[in-house]
Every structure is written in C-alpha cells, then in structure tokens.
Amino acid sequence: MPTINPAFQKTPWGWALAGALVGLVLAVILYAPARWLTAAVQQGTQGRVVFQDARGTIWNGSAQLALAGGEDSPDSATLPGRLAWRLRPKWSGLLVELNADCCMQRPWNVSLQPRWGGFMLALSDSQSYWPAQLLTGLGTPWNTVQIEGQLTLSTRRLMVEWAVGRMAISGSAQLDAAQITSRLSTLRPLGSYRITLSGGAAPTFTVETLNGGLQLNGTGQWAGSRFRFEGVAGARPEQLDALANILNILGRRDGARSIIKVG
C-alpha cells in the first residue's frame, strides 16, 4: 500500500487554520463594538469627551455625547438626542460622517489624513446649532458661569494641519452666541457675541459684541503651536453692579473693565 506524504496531510489543515484566522481578524475589524471607539476617544481627550450608551460598531454607530471636566470630574453635561457616526477608510486616510439629530441641519463630513509627523483634518462647509449650557460640563470656569443661550457654528473650507509640533489653519469658522445669560448676573440677557476663526499664514481669533450690556472684544493669534489672546470686557456704569461677578471672573479688573490675557 502506498505511503501518503505527511506534508500533504497537513497542508489542508494549515490552509483551513489560516483561513479561520483571517476570517476571525476580518470579523473583529468589521464588527468591533462601538464602545471600543468611544473608549479610545474618551481616553484621548482625558475624559473631557464622553460617549454614553454606545450602540452599533466602530464603523457605523451612535451614542449620547457628553462633555465633562476630565477624568473623575463631577461635572458633566449631555447633548440632547444622539450622535451618529459612519467611518469609511480611504487610501489617503479616513472619511468620517457625523450627525447629531438635535443640532445639525445636515451631517458633517470630516476627512482625516496622516501626514509626516502629524495629520490633516478637513471639515465640509456646515452650519449647526448647539445649546450653550453644554459647556458647563467642562468644569471651571464654565460650571461657575453656567451660561445659557444658543450657539450657531458655521464653517467654510476649514482645514487644520498638524505637523512636527506646528499647526496650520486654512478656511474659517464662525460661532455666534445669541441671547447669552448667566446665573452670576441679574442682567438677562448679557448680550450676543461673535467669535471668528480666520486661517492663513498667521491664523487669527476675534471676539466681538453684537449687542448687549456686557461688552466683549478681543483678538488672538497662533504662532506655531502657541496661542495668545488679549481682550477687554466692560460694562456701562449703570449696569456695573449687575455685571461685577462676571467681570471679576473674566479677567483682571481695571475699574469698570476686565483685562483678558491668554498665553
């Protein structure tokens, strides 16, 4: 009786084992639970961005978004409704679609591409509406000021590139804060404000008052990875008492004004 080559006997089992391992890896990649992604985001933001009740997979899932003051912080504020995402890999990077049913007119499309020593992030033109009280979850000083009102965020050709410790910004973003109130003041509302980010060789950040008793104005600029901002908060003499607590928190008092400096 002829002898069967042992290698021939083992080869089919080897191929079967390899196929099973490949199938297992693909299954893990394709059906990895959404909580793996949300846990990574929470760890990467040091507990400031938290996803609760995650459902689905890392590629197609949803969760409740909350902002927090960091790991072990008692401060937290949850966005109404759910935030859904879709991830699609590309040869050049990753395409992310985000949609918050409470706050977005249409989904955000975010392109994330690796770069030498960094990454490039591009956001599609968008307009969205967010409750200002969501910021109270970030802890100090937001939990003290406890602002309320509506935030309208608009972006146009916004692109951020980080490479070798330096940041470059192109395009623009505008945040309108309308009818803002605070528990620290009897003046209601405090006013409405506009924050504008303009990209370029030296990206700028401006704050201006659209209307209201609390006057906020200032300008900031990025130099490499460093950000510096100088501004002034002020009040009319007849409203100074009502705005004193706010002015004390915003910066260094100088009579009826507060001098704001960051960086």
C-alpha positions, 0 to 999 in steps of 0.5 A: 500500500502506498505511503501518503506524504505527511506534508500533504496531510497537513497542508489542508489543515494549515490552509483551513487554520489560516483561513479561520484566522483571517476570517476571525481578524476580518470579523473583529475589524468589521464588527468591533463594538462601538464602545471600543471607539468611544473608549479610545476617544474618551481616553484621548481627550482625558475624559473631557469627551464622553460617549454614553450608551454606545450602540452599533460598531466602530464603523457605523454607530451612535451614542449620547455625547457628553462633555465633562471636566476630565477624568473623575470630574463631577461635572458633566453635561449631555447633548440632547438626542444622539450622535451618529457616526459612519467611518469609511477608510480611504487610501489617503486616510479616513472619511468620517460622517457625523450627525447629531439629530438635535443640532445639525441641519445636515451631517458633517463630513470630516476627512482625516489624513496622516501626514509626516509627523502629524495629520490633516483634518478637513471639515465640509462647509456646515452650519449647526446649532448647539445649546450653550449650557453644554459647556458647563460640563467642562468644569471651571470656569464654565460650571461657575458661569453656567451660561445659557443661550444658543450657539450657531457654528458655521464653517467654510473650507476649514482645514487644520494641519498638524505637523512636527509640533506646528499647526496650520489653519486654512478656511474659517469658522464662525460661532455666534452666541445669541441671547447669552445669560448667566446665573452670576448676573441679574442682567438677562440677557448679557448680550450676543457675541461673535467669535471668528476663526480666520486661517492663513499664514498667521491664523487669527481669533476675534471676539466681538459684541453684537449687542448687549450690556456686557461688552466683549472684544478681543483678538488672538493669534497662533504662532506655531503651536502657541496661542495668545489672546488679549481682550477687554470686557466692560460694562456701562456704569449703570449696569456695573453692579449687575455685571461685577461677578462676571467681570471679576471672573473674566479677567483682571479688573481695571475699574469698570473693565476686565483685562483678558490675557491668554498665553 
